Amino acid sequence: MGIIAIYIFWDWARIHGAIWGVLGGILAVVVRRVLKPSKGRYLGRERLLIHENGMQIENGAGLLRVPWTRYAGFLEDHQVFLLYYAAGQYRLIPKRAAPGRESEIRTRLSAHLPRCNYRVGSAATELSSWEQP
């Protein structure tokens, strides 16, 4: 397809002058960039299920089951829950995603994970020494 388009532009430019061929080529590049789908990483809405064995995460890419042993701990503030995999690696769960269910999520996380903050004292050592199974 690209070779045919180049030939058409070349032939047209030969007949009508080089400047029109150059302008047509620029227009083709602009149109291609506008019509080309973006390479965004948005995978659609996520569905998060918290159960006894771990968490199940569903999105446009598929289904992922993460056992509790993969997490080092969790931290929460007034807007989010952070589930740490390791120092600086975490999954963010916004509280606005489950309004009114914060206490239920907190209870389930507390039952399986310790509260920790990798920036403060012993939790930093605890997370930095943690290894994934």
C-alpha positions in Angstrom: 0.0 0.0 0.0 2.8 2.4 0.9 4.7 1.7 -2.3 1.6 2.4 -4.4 1.0 5.7 -2.6 4.7 6.7 -3.1 4.4 5.9 -6.9 1.1 7.9 -7.2 2.7 10.9 -5.4 5.9 10.6 -7.5 4.0 10.4 -10.8 1.7 13.3 -9.8 4.7 15.4 -8.8 6.5 14.6 -12.1 3.4 15.9 -14.0 2.4 18.9 -11.8 5.7 19.9 -10.3 7.8 18.8 -7.3 6.3 21.3 -4.8 2.8 19.7 -5.0 4.4 16.3 -4.5 6.2 17.5 -1.4 3.0 19.1 -0.1 1.0 15.9 -0.8 3.6 13.8 1.1 3.4 16.1 4.1 -0.4 15.9 4.0 -0.1 12.1 3.9 2.1 12.0 7.0 -0.2 14.3 8.9 -3.3 12.3 8.0 -1.5 9.1 9.0 -0.6 10.5 12.4 -4.1 11.7 13.0 -5.8 8.4 12.0 -3.2 6.2 13.6 -4.5 4.6 16.9 -2.7 5.7 20.0 -0.4 3.3 21.9 -1.9 4.2 25.2 -1.8 1.7 28.0 -5.3 2.1 29.3 -6.8 -1.4 29.6 -10.3 -0.4 30.5 -11.9 -0.5 33.9 -10.5 -2.8 36.5 -12.5 -5.1 38.8 -10.8 -6.0 42.0 -11.9 -8.9 44.2 -10.5 -9.4 47.6 -10.8 -12.9 49.0 -9.1 -15.3 51.5 -6.3 -16.4 49.1 -5.4 -13.0 47.7 -6.7 -10.6 45.2 -8.1 -11.1 41.8 -7.7 -8.3 39.2 -9.7 -8.2 36.0 -9.2 -5.7 33.2 -9.0 -5.5 29.4 -5.7 -7.5 29.4 -7.2 -10.5 31.3 -7.4 -11.9 34.7 -4.6 -11.9 37.3 -4.7 -13.7 40.7 -2.2 -12.3 43.2 -1.7 -14.3 46.5 -1.2 -12.4 49.7 2.3 -13.7 49.9 3.3 -11.4 47.0 2.4 -8.3 49.1 4.7 -6.9 51.8 2.1 -4.8 53.5 -0.3 -1.9 53.1 -0.8 1.7 54.0 -3.8 3.9 53.9 -4.7 7.6 54.1 -7.9 9.5 53.6 -7.9 8.9 49.8 -6.2 5.6 48.9 -5.0 2.2 50.0 -1.4 1.3 48.9 -0.6 -2.4 48.8 3.2 -2.7 48.7 4.9 -5.4 46.6 8.3 -4.0 47.7 9.8 -0.6 48.5 8.6 1.8 45.9 6.4 -0.9 44.1 2.7 -0.8 45.0 -0.8 -1.1 43.8 -3.0 1.9 44.4 -6.7 1.4 45.3 -8.6 4.7 45.4 -11.2 4.8 48.1 -13.6 6.7 45.7 -13.8 3.4 43.7 -15.7 1.8 46.6 -17.6 4.5 48.5 -18.8 3.3 51.9 -16.8 0.1 51.8 -13.5 1.5 53.2 -13.9 -0.3 56.5 -14.6 -3.6 54.8 -11.5 -3.3 52.6 -9.4 -2.2 55.6 -10.6 -5.2 57.6 -9.8 -7.7 54.8 -6.4 -6.1 54.2 -5.6 -6.0 57.9 -6.4 -9.7 58.2 -3.8 -10.7 55.7 -1.2 -7.9 55.5 0.8 -5.9 58.1 0.5 -2.1 58.1 3.8 -0.6 57.0 5.3 2.5 55.4 8.6 1.9 53.6 9.6 5.5 54.3 9.5 5.2 58.1 12.0 3.4 60.3 11.8 -0.4 60.6 9.2 -0.7 57.9 11.9 0.5 55.5 14.2 -2.4 56.5 11.3 -4.8 56.5 10.3 -4.0 52.9 13.8 -3.7 51.6 14.7 -7.1 53.0 11.5 -8.7 51.7 12.0 -11.0 48.7 9.3 -12.2 46.3 8.7 -16.0 46.4 
